Amino acid sequence: MKLNELNPNQKNKPTKRVGRGAGSGLGKTSGKGHKGQKARSGGKVRPGFEGGQMPIQQRLPKFGFVSKSSRYKTHIKLSDLNNLKEDIIDIDVLKLNKLISKITKEVKVINSGELKKAVKLKGLKISKSASDELIKSGGEII
């Protein structure tokens, strides 16, 4: 880019002059219609105002939703099972080894990391890819 190749910016259109007679196109009411709050000077409604109806930001709860059942469900990785000494793994074994909390009632094994030993899973949910990996490593689902 060179200095002689620079072009000036587009010129701004002049501002529309309102209230300057019927011939200007925006005379008399200056494009504000007839009467009402929005036709007055300084007449505007605050953001979020819905005409006296309870606004949506007041109707919605001010906190997030947390499922009460999610406290009792958790998931563990396949690679976490490598550290366990037991061959048959169930919820009680996971609680003893402190991989899940004491209040947990439902556990799902997900495919993350590698499983280096053959284990048997009892009473646990397992994802499809994790079950393929488990069977491939010589384990089974009871």
RAPEPE-V270422 format. One record per pair of residues at least 12 apart in sequence whose ideal C-beta (glycine too) atoms are under 7 Angstrom apart, sorted by the first residue. I is the first residue (numbers start at 0). J is the second residue. D is the distance in Angstrom with one decimal. If there is no record, write none. Layout:
# RAPEPE-V270422
I,J,D ; I,J,D
This chain:
# RAPEPE-V270422
17,29,3.9 ; 17,30,5.9 ; 70,102,6.6 ; 71,102,6.1 ; 71,103,6.0 ; 71,104,4.3 ; 71,105,6.2 ; 72,105,4.6 ; 73,99,5.3 ; 73,103,5.2 ; 73,106,5.9 ; 74,106,6.9 ; 74,107,4.5 ; 74,109,5.1 ; 75,93,6.9 ; 75,98,5.7 ; 75,99,6.8 ; 75,106,6.3 ; 75,108,5.9 ; 76,109,6.1 ; 76,111,3.9 ; 76,112,5.3 ; 77,108,6.3 ; 77,110,5.7 ; 77,111,6.1 ; 77,112,5.5 ; 77,114,4.7 ; 77,129,5.5 ; 77,132,5.9 ; 78,111,6.3 ; 78,112,2.6 ; 78,113,6.2 ; 79,98,5.8 ; 80,114,6.1 ; 80,118,5.6 ; 81,114,6.6 ; 81,115,5.1 ; 81,116,6.4 ; 83,96,5.8 ; 86,118,6.1 ; 86,119,6.0 ; 87,119,4.7 ; 87,121,5.6 ; 88,118,5.5 ; 88,119,6.9 ; 88,120,5.5 ; 88,121,6.8 ; 89,121,4.3 ; 89,122,4.9 ; 89,123,6.8 ; 90,103,7.0 ; 90,106,5.8 ; 90,122,6.2 ; 93,106,6.3 ; 105,124,6.9 ; 106,123,5.1 ; 106,124,6.8 ; 107,124,4.1 ; 107,125,6.7 ; 107,126,6.8 ; 108,120,6.6 ; 108,123,5.7 ; 108,125,4.4 ; 108,126,6.9 ; 108,129,5.1 ; 109,126,5.1 ; 109,129,5.6 ; 110,126,5.8 ; 110,128,4.0 ; 110,129,3.9 ; 110,132,5.5 ; 114,132,5.8 ; 114,133,6.1 ; 114,136,4.5 ; 114,138,7.0 ; 117,136,5.8 ; 117,137,3.5 ; 117,138,4.6 ; 118,138,4.7 ; 119,138,6.1 ; 119,139,5.3 ; 119,141,5.5 ; 120,133,6.9 ; 120,140,5.1 ; 120,141,6.7 ; 121,141,4.4 ; 125,140,6.3
